[in-house]
Amino acid sequence: MPEREFNEYLLYNEEQPFGQWRDDYRTAQISHLLALINRDSKREPPKLQDFMPFWNKSGFEKDEDEDDGSAEFLANR
């Protein structure tokens, strides 16, 4: 595999939710749905993040101003 193609795969992998984080997210969605269905209506509903292991907002959310250069790289390939 040429290095250029390998770098494209690396950037694609960074932009797409692959791996264990994606599995955790899907499991959290199911758990969240079950918790919403079976919750006490007098209590505050749980949030999806409550079911994510090791959830750290600053670790998973990108700043809107942050530019990692991947869009420019893919546009110029």
C-alpha positions as CSV (number, residue, x, y, z in Angstrom):
1,M,0.0,0.0,0.0
2,P,1.5,3.4,-0.9
3,E,2.1,5.8,1.9
4,R,-0.3,8.3,0.4
5,E,-3.1,5.8,0.5
6,F,-2.2,4.8,4.1
7,N,-2.3,8.4,5.2
8,E,-5.8,8.8,3.7
9,Y,-6.9,5.7,5.7
10,L,-5.5,7.2,8.9
11,L,-7.4,10.5,8.3
12,Y,-10.6,8.6,7.4
13,N,-10.3,6.5,10.6
14,E,-9.9,9.8,12.7
15,E,-13.1,11.3,11.2
16,Q,-15.3,8.1,11.4
17,P,-16.3,6.6,14.7
18,F,-14.5,3.2,14.5
19,G,-13.3,0.9,17.2
20,Q,-14.2,0.4,20.9
21,W,-15.6,4.0,21.3
22,R,-18.2,3.2,18.7
23,D,-19.2,0.0,20.4
24,D,-19.5,1.8,23.7
25,Y,-21.7,4.5,22.1
26,R,-24.1,1.9,20.6
27,T,-24.3,0.0,23.9
28,A,-25.0,3.3,25.7
29,Q,-27.8,4.2,23.2
30,I,-29.5,0.9,24.0
31,S,-29.0,1.3,27.8
32,H,-30.2,4.9,27.6
33,L,-33.4,3.9,25.7
34,L,-34.2,1.2,28.3
35,A,-33.6,3.6,31.1
36,L,-35.9,6.2,29.5
37,I,-38.7,3.6,29.1
38,N,-38.5,2.4,32.6
39,R,-37.7,5.6,34.5
40,D,-39.8,7.3,37.2
41,S,-41.7,10.1,35.5
42,K,-41.2,12.3,38.5
43,R,-37.4,12.2,38.3
44,E,-35.1,13.9,35.8
45,P,-34.4,11.7,32.8
46,P,-30.9,10.3,32.4
47,K,-28.6,11.6,29.8
48,L,-26.8,9.5,27.2
49,Q,-23.5,10.5,28.6
50,D,-24.5,8.8,31.9
51,F,-24.1,5.4,30.1
52,M,-20.8,6.2,28.4
53,P,-17.8,4.7,30.2
54,F,-15.0,7.1,30.8
55,W,-17.0,10.0,29.3
56,N,-15.0,13.3,29.3
57,K,-16.6,16.0,27.3
58,S,-13.4,17.8,26.5
59,G,-11.9,14.5,25.3
60,F,-14.5,13.8,22.7
61,E,-15.8,17.1,21.5
62,K,-13.8,19.1,19.0
63,D,-13.7,22.9,19.0
64,E,-15.5,24.3,16.1
65,D,-12.5,26.5,15.4
66,E,-10.0,23.6,15.6
67,D,-8.6,22.7,12.2
68,D,-6.7,19.4,12.0
69,G,-6.0,19.9,8.3
70,S,-7.7,16.7,7.2
71,A,-10.3,18.4,5.0
72,E,-7.6,20.3,3.1
73,F,-5.5,17.1,2.8
74,L,-8.4,15.2,1.3
75,A,-9.3,18.0,-1.0
76,N,-5.7,18.2,-2.4
77,R,-5.1,14.5,-3.0
